[in-house]
Amino acid sequence: MGARLALLLLALAGAGCASTTGVGYYWQSVTGHLRLMQAARPVEQWLSDAQTPTVLKERLALAQRIRAFAVSELALPDNASYHRYADLQRRAAVYNVVAAPALSLTLQTWCFPVAGCVGYRGYFSEEDAQAFGRSLDPSLEVNVYPVPAYSTLGWMNWAGGDPLLNTFIGYPEGELARLVFHELAHQVVYVRNDTVFNESFATAVERLGGTRWLQTQAGAQAQADYARFDERRRAFRALTGTVRLRLQTLYRDATLDDATKLQRKAVVMADFRRDYAGLRSQWDGFASYDSFVARANNASFAAQAAYDELVPGFIALFEREGRDFARFYDAVRALAKQPKEERQRTLHGLAGTAVAGGTAERR
């Protein structure tokens, strides 16, 4: 049991440097996750309980169909994860803290001996996350944001696996499927010290799997709801991608001094908020991105980039492997064994070839 708890510490979302993290952080990680696990009950019990609301029963049944599809159609792990459900009585599973310098989109990292370094640090308490954010170097731009789910990378399947949670069970059908596929993908491949590789891979799996689910399993209403949501997401991603590029170009301009860069950065951010307001005015009150925009800074843009940067390369690799998920995973595992710079070059090269050949990214 002690060894398993040690692995749990290494698996939890968010990490802490050994030199800066005390026993308190490790304790909140263990106790927070154990409370989550203790709150979870098998889905079958929720479905057979007369006190379970009908809407929740329908969502849990849908989640089990999605879970079975993940195994049969996407070759994702067939294990204990997502066969239990917990109501945490809060809006997020964990709260992540990210930080970046004022003139850089490079995230601060925190490291575990086994799991490696990641560009975020997670807390089960929002108050604790905010307190840690305030404790960081004032020169850093900090962002604290809610996370609906996290993966223990398969290390906790012996204890029941990662559960379904109230924080995401009510998502639209397409989004629920994508989230389950994303988190299960982390159990397929995880590379130490490379958040961008890990998150981009999981995002590629969620997009590919989500597309297949919607095309083959979802009804017309679910497809229409997803299409409307995804159109807005694509527009927002395009906007934030443009902003990231402008900021990166500005920060790398060796001809400008820091004061000038900060002035021009303010203009970029003002343009971003103006352009977002224009987008939002077309969305009939849809406000899901308001909180991101309100707290947008280098840290939030850098964290977003981790989920996007290598996705086109992974999509191209999936195409190269004949759109076969098992072969795709084997190819990703082979990539994971390469040095970080080499695998990134490979994925960027695949993405470039796909664009040149006209292969479209499936979002």
C-alpha positions in Angstrom: 0.0 0.0 0.0 2.8 2.4 0.8 4.4 1.9 -2.6 1.1 2.4 -4.3 0.5 5.7 -2.4 4.0 6.8 -3.5 3.0 6.2 -7.1 -0.2 8.1 -6.5 1.8 11.1 -5.5 3.7 10.9 -8.7 0.6 10.5 -10.8 -1.6 13.3 -9.6 -2.2 16.3 -11.8 0.2 19.0 -11.0 3.6 18.5 -9.5 6.1 20.1 -7.2 9.8 20.5 -7.3 11.5 18.4 -4.6 13.4 21.5 -3.6 10.4 23.7 -3.1 7.6 21.3 -2.2 6.9 20.4 1.4 5.0 17.6 3.1 1.9 19.7 3.0 1.6 19.7 -0.7 2.1 15.9 -0.9 -0.4 15.4 1.9 -3.1 17.4 0.1 -2.5 15.5 -3.1 -2.9 12.1 -1.4 -5.8 13.0 0.8 -7.6 14.9 -1.9 -7.4 12.0 -4.3 -8.4 9.4 -1.7 -11.5 11.5 -0.8 -12.3 11.5 -4.5 -11.9 7.7 -4.7 -14.0 7.2 -1.6 -16.8 9.2 -3.0 -17.0 7.0 -6.1 -19.5 4.2 -6.4 -19.9 1.7 -9.3 -22.1 3.1 -12.1 -24.3 0.0 -11.7 -25.2 1.1 -8.2 -26.1 4.6 -9.3 -28.3 3.2 -12.1 -30.1 0.8 -9.7 -30.6 3.4 -7.0 -34.2 4.8 -7.0 -32.8 8.1 -5.6 -30.6 8.7 -8.6 -32.1 11.4 -10.8 -33.3 10.2 -14.2 -31.1 12.7 -16.0 -28.0 11.5 -14.2 -28.9 7.9 -15.0 -29.1 8.8 -18.7 -25.7 10.5 -18.6 -24.1 7.6 -16.8 -25.5 5.1 -19.3 -24.2 7.3 -22.1 -20.8 7.4 -20.5 -20.7 3.6 -20.3 -21.5 3.4 -24.0 -18.7 5.8 -24.7 -16.4 3.8 -22.5 -17.1 0.6 -24.4 -16.6 2.4 -27.7 -13.2 3.6 -26.5 -12.1 0.0 -26.2 -13.8 -1.6 -29.2 -13.2 1.2 -31.7 -10.3 3.3 -30.4 -8.1 0.5 -28.9 -8.0 2.4 -25.6 -7.3 0.5 -22.4 -10.0 -1.9 -21.1 -9.6 -1.4 -17.4 -11.3 -0.1 -14.2 -11.3 3.6 -15.2 -14.6 5.4 -15.8 -16.8 2.6 -14.5 -17.5 4.4 -11.3 -19.0 7.9 -10.5 -18.5 10.5 -7.8 -20.3 13.7 -7.0 -17.6 16.0 -5.6 -20.0 18.8 -4.7 -17.7 21.3 -6.4 -17.1 22.6 -9.9 -13.7 21.2 -10.6 -11.7 18.0 -9.9 -8.5 20.1 -9.3 -7.3 23.6 -9.8 -4.2 24.1 -11.8 -1.6 26.8 -11.3 0.5 27.9 -14.3 3.1 30.6 -14.5 5.3 32.3 -17.2 7.6 35.3 -17.4 6.2 38.7 -18.5 8.0 38.4 -21.9 7.9 34.7 -22.6 5.4 31.9 -23.4 7.6 29.3 -21.6 5.8 27.8 -18.6 7.4 27.4 -15.3 7.8 23.7 -14.5 7.6 21.6 -11.4 9.1 18.1 -11.2 8.6 14.7 -9.7 11.3 12.1 -9.5 9.3 9.5 -11.6 6.6 11.4 -13.4 9.0 14.1 -14.5 8.5 17.8 -15.0 5.2 19.4 -16.0 4.2 22.9 -16.7 1.4 23.1 -14.0 0.8 22.3 -10.4 -2.5 21.0 -9.2 -4.5 21.5 -6.0 -7.8 20.0 -4.8 -8.6 23.2 -3.0 -9.1 26.4 -5.1 -8.0 28.4 -2.0 -4.8 26.5 -1.8 -4.1 27.0 -5.5 -4.7 30.7 -5.3 -2.4 30.9 -2.3 0.3 29.1 -4.1 -0.1 31.4 -7.1 0.3 34.4 -4.9 3.5 33.0 -3.4 5.3 32.8 -6.7 7.8 35.3 -7.9 6.0 38.6 -8.6 7.8 38.9 -11.9 5.8 35.8 -13.2 2.4 36.0 -14.7 0.2 33.5 -12.9 -3.1 31.8 -13.9 -5.3 29.5 -11.7 -8.0 27.7 -13.5 -10.4 24.8 -12.8 -9.8 21.4 -14.3 -12.8 19.0 -14.7 -10.8 15.8 -14.8 -7.2 14.5 -14.5 -5.6 11.2 -15.2 -3.6 9.0 -12.8 -2.0 7.4 -15.9 -3.4 4.0 -15.1 -1.5 3.7 -11.8 -4.7 3.7 -9.7 -6.7 1.0 -11.7 -5.9 -1.4 -8.9 -8.1 0.8 -6.6 -11.0 1.3 -9.0 -9.4 3.6 -11.6 -10.3 7.2 -12.5 -14.0 7.8 -11.9 -16.6 9.7 -13.9 -17.3 13.0 -12.0 -20.1 15.5 -11.7 -17.6 18.1 -13.0 -18.0 16.8 -16.5 -20.8 14.2 -16.6 -23.3 16.9 -17.9 -21.2 17.9 -20.9 -22.8 17.7 -24.3 -22.4 14.2 -25.8 -19.6 15.0 -28.1 -17.6 16.8 -25.4 -18.2 14.0 -22.9 -16.8 11.5 -25.4 -13.8 13.6 -26.1 -12.9 14.1 -22.5 -13.1 10.3 -21.7 -10.9 9.6 -24.8 -8.4 12.3 -23.8 -7.9 11.0 -20.3 -7.7 7.4 -21.4 -5.1 8.3 -24.0 -2.8 9.4 -21.1 -2.9 5.7 -20.0 -1.5 4.6 -23.4 1.6 6.9 -23.6 3.1 9.2 -21.1 6.6 10.7 -21.5 8.6 12.2 -18.7 9.4 15.9 -18.9 7.3 16.7 -22.0 3.9 18.2 -21.3 3.4 19.3 -24.9 4.0 15.8 -26.3 1.6 14.2 -23.7 -1.2 16.7 -24.0 -1.0 17.1 -27.8 -1.1 13.3 -28.2 -4.2 13.0 -25.9 -5.8 15.9 -27.7 -5.3 14.2 -31.1 -6.9 11.0 -29.7 -9.9 13.0 -28.3 -10.4 14.7 -31.7 -10.1 11.6 -33.8 -12.1 9.5 -31.4 -14.7 12.2 -30.9 -15.2 12.6 -34.7 -15.6 8.8 -35.0 -18.2 8.7 -32.1 -20.2 11.5 -33.6 -20.2 10.0 -37.1 -21.2 6.5 -36.0 -23.0 6.7 -32.6 -24.5 10.1 -32.0 -28.0 11.2 -33.1 -28.8 14.1 -35.2 -29.4 16.5 -32.3 -26.1 15.6 -30.6 -24.3 16.1 -33.9 -26.0 19.5 -34.4 -25.2 20.6 -30.9 -21.6 19.6 -31.3 -21.2 21.3 -34.7 -22.5 24.6 -33.2 -20.2 24.3 -30.2 -17.2 23.2 -32.3 -17.6 26.1 -34.7 -17.3 28.5 -31.9 -14.3 26.6 -30.4 -12.5 26.7 -33.8 -13.1 30.4 -34.1 -11.7 31.0 -30.6 -8.7 28.7 -31.2 -7.9 30.6 -34.4 -8.1 33.9 -32.5 -5.9 32.7 -29.6 -3.5 31.1 -32.1 -3.0 34.4 -33.8 -2.4 36.1 -30.5 0.2 33.5 -29.4 2.0 34.0 -32.7 2.0 37.8 -32.3 3.3 37.5 -28.8 6.0 35.0 -29.7 7.2 37.2 -32.5 7.3 40.2 -30.3 9.1 38.5 -27.5 11.8 37.1 -29.8 12.5 40.5 -31.5 16.1 41.2 -30.5 15.9 44.8 -31.8 13.4 45.9 -29.1 14.1 46.6 -25.5 11.9 45.2 -22.7 10.0 48.5 -22.1 9.0 48.6 -25.8 8.0 45.0 -25.8 5.7 45.5 -22.8 4.1 48.5 -24.5 3.4 46.5 -27.7 2.3 43.5 -25.6 -0.4 45.7 -24.1 -1.6 46.5 -27.6 -1.8 42.9 -28.6 -3.8 42.0 -25.5 -6.2 44.9 -26.1 -6.7 43.7 -29.7 -7.4 40.2 -28.4 -10.1 41.4 -26.1 -11.6 43.6 -28.8 -11.6 40.8 -31.3 -13.1 38.4 -28.8 -15.9 40.8 -28.1 -16.7 40.8 -31.8 -16.8 37.0 -31.9 -18.9 36.7 -28.8 -21.5 39.1 -30.2 -22.3 36.5 -32.8 -22.8 33.6 -30.3 -26.2 34.2 -28.9 -25.0 34.7 -25.3 -22.5 31.8 -25.4 -20.0 32.8 -22.7 -17.8 29.7 -22.0 -14.6 31.5 -23.0 -15.2 34.7 -20.9 -13.2 33.5 -18.0 -10.2 32.6 -20.1 -10.3 36.1 -21.7 -10.7 37.8 -18.4 -7.6 36.2 -16.9 -5.6 35.9 -20.2 -1.9 36.3 -19.8 1.3 34.6 -20.9 0.7 31.7 -18.6 -2.8 31.0 -20.0 -1.7 31.2 -23.6 1.3 29.0 -22.9 -0.8 26.4 -21.2 -3.3 26.4 -24.1 -0.4 25.9 -26.5 0.6 22.7 -24.8 -2.7 21.1 -25.9 -2.4 22.3 -29.6 1.2 22.6 -30.7 1.9 19.0 -31.9 -1.6 17.9 -32.7 -1.3 18.3 -36.5 1.8 16.0 -36.4 -0.1 13.4 -34.5 -3.0 13.6 -36.8 -0.7 13.1 -39.8 0.9 10.2 -38.0 -2.5 8.6 -37.6 -3.1 9.0 -41.3 0.3 7.5 -42.1 -0.6 4.5 -40.0 -3.7 3.8 -42.1 -6.1 5.3 -39.5 -5.6 2.3 -37.4 -5.5 3.2 -33.7 -3.4 0.3 -32.5 -0.7 1.0 -35.1 -0.9 4.6 -34.3 -0.2 4.0 -30.6 2.7 1.8 -31.5 4.1 4.6 -33.7 3.7 7.1 -30.8 5.4 4.7 -28.4 8.3 4.5 -30.8 8.4 8.3 -31.0 8.4 8.6 -27.2 11.7 6.7 -27.1 13.4 9.4 -29.2 15.1 12.4 -27.6 12.7 15.3 -27.1 14.1 17.5 -29.9 14.1 14.6 -32.4 10.4 13.6 -31.7 9.3 17.2 -32.0 11.1 17.6 -35.3 9.5 14.4 -36.6 6.0 15.6 -35.6 6.5 19.1 -37.1 7.8 17.4 -40.3 4.8 15.2 -40.5 2.5 18.1 -40.0 4.3 20.0 -42.8 4.0 17.1 -45.1 0.3 16.7 -44.4 -0.3 20.4 -45.1 1.6 20.3 -48.3 -0.3 17.2 -49.4 -3.7 18.7 -48.5 -4.5 16.5 -45.4 -6.9 18.4 -43.1 -6.6 18.3 -39.4 -9.7 16.8 -37.8 -10.7 18.9 -34.8 
